[in-house]
Amino acid sequence: MDNRFLVDDKHLSPAALQKKHRLENDPASRTDHMQYMQGMEQIESDIMDKVLSEMNGYDYSSYTAADVKAALEHETCTVEDFKVLLSPAAEPFLEQMAERARYETSKHFGNTVYMFTPLYIANYCENYCVYCGFNCYNNISRMKLNMEQIEHEMKIISASGMEEILILTGESRSQSSLEYIGEACKLAGKYFRMVGLEIYPVNVDEYRYLHECGADYVTVFQETYDSDRYADLHLLGHKRVFPYRFDAQERALMGGMRGVAFSALLGLSDFRKDALASALHVYYLQRKYPHAEMSLSCPRLRPIINNDKINPLDVHETQLCQIICAYRIFLPYVGITVSSRESESFRNGIVKIAATKVSAGVSTGIGDHESKYNKKEANDAISDESETGDEQFEISDSRSLDDMYKDIAAEGLQPVLNDYIYM
């Protein structure tokens, strides 16, 4: 087990401690991560095989400066050109890559930057993902908002001017049922023009139900596309099943969702291969579902409660900038999101080059928007302010919507809160 991911487990019962240690130290005690569990829908798709084949055959050490120069001269970036731009050989050409990325961004998105905020409504989780603050063995304050509390949070966020919300839960069907999430989507429709979901993967008919409840798009992090590394990091729960998670975006599109978002959590494994696979996942699905809106997120690991040592492997800001620029050059029409995991200075810079969407007014905890948005205890709060759930990870950029809006405008860019009209 990677020492970066070990947390204090003194709070566990002897039986739970024994099971946790067995999962960590005995791979034979874990279920097959490529085997579907009962109730998981299997679809006919060749996307995963294509992506993994390209990723497994990627030797980024084989490219040269001449390859990078040739790739940058091509009017259209091919898959092979993209591999070149992700390679170490391209790092000295970051300025030229940024110029090309800025051109592509301006050409297809103008000077606009879209804004949204996440709303965590529950942090119960049934998975043991060793790097995540919500994992079922981590000793944190758990909470699930009821509908009255969810609406209260939404009112506070909406009052700030935000028009797009991303609803998140921990991955627990028993605590965050499909119906519970659907009702939250219906509430969100009263206050926001765009409603996204980042929840546990579900089947096609379930995505269709959530879309009917008001959800517009679905975000799923594959975390890492290295299936062996994936198995070492996801030891228990439905999330352990690699192929079911991989096909989540396609099932969402089959269920009628307007858009889907993709990501690897950079730093869990070889970031260059994960970046390649993330973009190819979009690339192949884009050709299969040309009507769909698609976007990429670019998160890096962040410290969590009970473990402040978690940091991305070898993914520094220079490498992150290289990845984002390569994404933009390869996929000029795709949205690119940079979250509050990154610093204020980095986000201010990258929106001028390649990123098209940022989060603002962010909290990764449960039920704490009253204190974080209003900066004071509210007399009319629905519940005692101490009744909150712990956060999933630490954020780096805590700017409010108003501050983010002003900073983006000051850079000569146009902040956008909504660009979709329902007919």
N, C-alpha and C positions, 0 to 999 in steps of 0.2 A: 504494500500500500504506500502510495506517495505520502511522505511525511507532511507535506503542505496541507493535507486534507484531514489530518487527525484532530479530533476535538475532544474536549473533556467529557467523559462519559460516566463520572462518578454518580450521577443521578439515576442511572439505569438500575432496574431490578436485576438480581442474579441471572434469571432466565433470559431477559432481554440482552444483558451484557454478553452472555454466552452465545446467543444467536448472532449478535452484531459481530463479535470476534470471529465466529465461524464463517460468516459471510465474507469478512475481510481477508481471512487467512487461508480459506479452503475453497478454491474455485469449484470443486466438485459439489459443494453444498448449494450452489446457485443454479437456478433454472437456465435452460438454453436460451440465450438472448436472441437467437434467430427463430425461435419457435413461437407461433402465435398462441395466445391464451384464449380461453373460452369467451365467446362473445365478440372477439375482434374480427372485423370484416376484412377479408382479403380481396383485393381488386386485381384485375388483369392489367399489369403495367410493366413496361420494360425500362422505365426511367432509372430505377435504382441500379440495375445492372450496368447501364451506360455510364452513370456517374462514377460508380465504384471502380469500373474498369479503367476509366481515364485517370482517376486519382491514384490507383495502385500502380499504374505505369508511369507516373510522373517523376522524372528525375531532374529536379530543378538545378542540380549542380552541373548539369551538362551544358548550360547555356553560356554564351559569351557576350561581351560588349557589342560585337558586331551583330549578334542576333537581336539585341535590344534596339539598336539603331534601325535595323530593318523593320522591326515590328512597329516602331513609332512612325515610320514613313508610310506605312500602309493606310489607305483611306478607311478601310474596314478592318476591324480587329478580329482575327480568326481565333479559334480555340487555341491553336498553337502559339499565336502572338500573345494571347492572354497568359499562357504558361510562362512565356519569356518574361512578361512584365511582372509576374509574381516572384521571379527568381532572384537570388542574391546579386546576380550580374546587373540587375536593373536598379539597384539601390543608388549607385552614383548618378543615375539619370532621373532622380526624383523631381528635379526642377522642370525638366522637359515633360515628364509625365504629368505634372501638375498643370502645366500650360495646356496640354492636350485635353486633360480632364476638365479644366475650366471652360475651354472652348465647347466641348460636348455638352456640358451642363447648361451653359448660356444658350446654346442652339436649341435645346429641347425643353428647358424649364425656365428660360429667361433669368430674371434675378430674384425669383421667388423662393421663399423658405417656408415650409409648412410646419405647423405647430400642433402638438397634442399633449395630453397628460394621461398617465396611467392611474387606475383606481383599483387597488387590491381590496377585494371584498371578503376574502378568507385566506388563511394561511395553514390550514390543515393539509397534511400530505401523507400519502401511503407509500411513497417511494423512499428508498435509501440511495440518494445521489450524494456522494461523499463531499462534493464541493459546494452544496447548496444550503443556505441558511434555513430553508423550510424542511429539510430532510427529516424523516420520521423519528430519527434517533437524536436529533438536536434538541437540547433543553431550552426552548423558547416559549414565550407567551403566545398561546394559540387563541385565535378569535375568528368568528364568523359573523358578519353583519347581518341583521335581519333587514327586511325590506324597508322599514321605516328609517333605519340607520343608513342604508344605501342611498335612499332618496335624499336624506340630509346631507350626505357627502356630495352627492351630485349637485344639489342646490348651491353649495359653497363653491364648488369648482366652476359651475356655470356662471355664477355671479362674477367670477374673475374675468369673464369674457371668452373662456375656452369653448370651442364648438366641436372638438373631436376628443373622444375618450376611448381609452383602451382598458377593458375590464379584465382583471386577472384574478385567478384563484390558485391555491395550492392544488396539487393533483390528487384529489380525493373525491371519488364519486359518492361515497357514503356521507360526507359532510357538505360537499358542493354538488348537488345533484344536477342533472340536465335541466330539470324544471326550475330549480333555484336560479341557475344561470340565465335561463330563458326569461324569467320574471325580471331579473336585473336588466336584461336587454330592453324589455318593454319600458321600464322606468327610464332608462337612458334616452329612449326615443322622445321623451317629453322635454329633455333639456339639451340634447346635442344633435347635430346634423350628421355626424359620423360616429359609428359605434364599432369598435374592434374588439376582438377576443383573443386572449392568450391563456388558454386553459388546457386541460388534459386532452389528448387526441380522442376523437369519437368517430362513429361510423357515418356513412353518407346520409342516411335518413335522419340522424341526429343533427348533423350540420344543417340539413334542410329545415328542421324544426327551429334551430337557433336563428337561421336566416329569416324565417317567418316571424320570429319574435323581434327582429329589428337589427340583427348583427350584419354588418357590411363586409367585414373581412376578418381573416384569421391569421394569427402569427404563431408559428411553431419553431422553436429552436431545436435543431437536431443535436446541438451541443458539440459533438464531434462525429465526423463521417468515417473515422477509423473504427470499424466494428469491433476489433479486438480491444482497443482502448476504451471504447464505449462500454464493453462488458465489464472492464475493470473498474469503471466509475459509477455504474448504475447496477447496484447489487441486489435490489429488491423492488418489487412493485411492477405495475403495468408499464412503467417507463422503460423497464429493462428490455422490452421487446423492440429491437432495433428496426426491423422492416415496417412494423405497424406505425411507428413514429415517422419514418421516412416518407410514407405515402399519405401522411395527414393532409398536406396541402392539396394533393390531387383529389382526395375524398371531399375536401371542403369545396372545391370547384365543382365537383360532380353534384354536390348538394346545393348549388346555386349561389355560393358566396361570390361577391363581386371581385374580391381581391384576396391575395395571400402574401404573407411575408416569410422570409427564410433567414436562418442564421446558424452559424457555428459560434460557440463560446470560445473565442480565440485565446489560446494559452493552455487549453486542456490537453492538446496533442500537437502534432506538427502543424503550425498555423498556416504554412504555405499550402499544404495539401488540403486542409480544411477550407481555406479560402477558395481554392480551385473548385472543390466539390460543391460548396455553397452556390457559387456562381453558375456552375454547370447544371445544378438542380433547377435553378431559374431558367437557364438557357433552353433546356430540353422541354420543360413544362410550358414555356412561353410559345414554343412551336406547336405544341399539342393543343394548347388553349389560348389562341391568339387574342381572344376578346378580354381576357382577364388582366386586371391590374396586379403587378408584382413588384415587390420591393425587397431589399436586402438590409439587414441590420448588421452592425459591426461591433458587437460588445466584446470587451475583455473581462477577464476574471476580476472580481472585487472581493475584499475581505467580508466575512460574515460574522454574526454573533457567535462567540465561543471559538473563533479562529480568525485572528487578524494577520495570519501569515500567508493567506492565499493570494497569490499574485500570478499574472500570466507568464508562461514560459517563453522568454525571448521575444515577446511582442511589445516592443517599445513604441513610442509615438511615431518614430520614423517609419517603422515597419507597418504600423496601422495606417499611416498616410499613404504608403506605397500600395497597400491592399485596396484602400478606398479609391485611389486614383485608377488603379487597374480595373476595378469594378466598373467605374464610370466609362472608361475607354471601351471596355468589352461589351457593356450593356447600357448604351447611351439613353435608352428610354425608361430604365428601371429606377424607381425611387430608392434613395439611400438614406437610412436613418442612423444618426449618431446620438446615443442616449446620454443621460446625465451620469453614466459611469465615467465619462471622460471629463477632463477639466474645462473650465470656462474658456481658457485661452485656446485650447485645442479646438473646441467647438466653434469659437469665433472665427478661427482660421479656416477650418475645413468647409464651412458653409459657403465660403467665397470661392471654393475650388470644385467640390464634387458632391457634398452632402446636400440633400434637398428637404430633409425633415429632421426636427429636433423635438425633444420633450422639454416641458417647462412646468414649473410648479410641482415638482415630483416628490412623492412620498412612496416608499416601498413598504411602509407599515400598514396596519389595518386600523381604520377609524380615527385617524389623527389629523385630518385636513382642517378641522376647526382650529386647532392650536397652531398648525404650520402656516395656514393661510391668513388667519387673523392675528397671529402672534400674541394671543391672550386667551384666558379662559372665558368661554362664552356663557353668559347666564342662561341662554335658552338652548344649550346643548341637550340633545336627546338623552344621552347617557353620561355618566361620570367620565371625565376626561381621562382618568386613569385606566378605563376599560378600553385598552387598545391592544393590538397584536403586534408582535415584533416584526422587524423588517426582514426582507429576503437577503439584502446585501447593502453595503454602504454605497451611497452615491458620492460623486465628486463635485458636481455642479448643482447647487441648490437654488439657482435663480428663480424668481417668480415669473409668471407669464408677463406681467407688466415690464419687469426688468429685461427679460429676454427679448420682448417685442422692441423695446427701445434700443437695445444693443444691436439687434439685427438691422434695424432701420438706420442706425448710426454708421453701419458699414456700407450703406448705399444699396441695401437689399430690401425686398418687399416681403414683410411677414404676412403669411396667409393663414387664416383660421379655418377656412372652408372653401373648397372649389367644386363642390358637387351639388347639383340641383336636381331634386326629385320631380319628375313630371307626372 
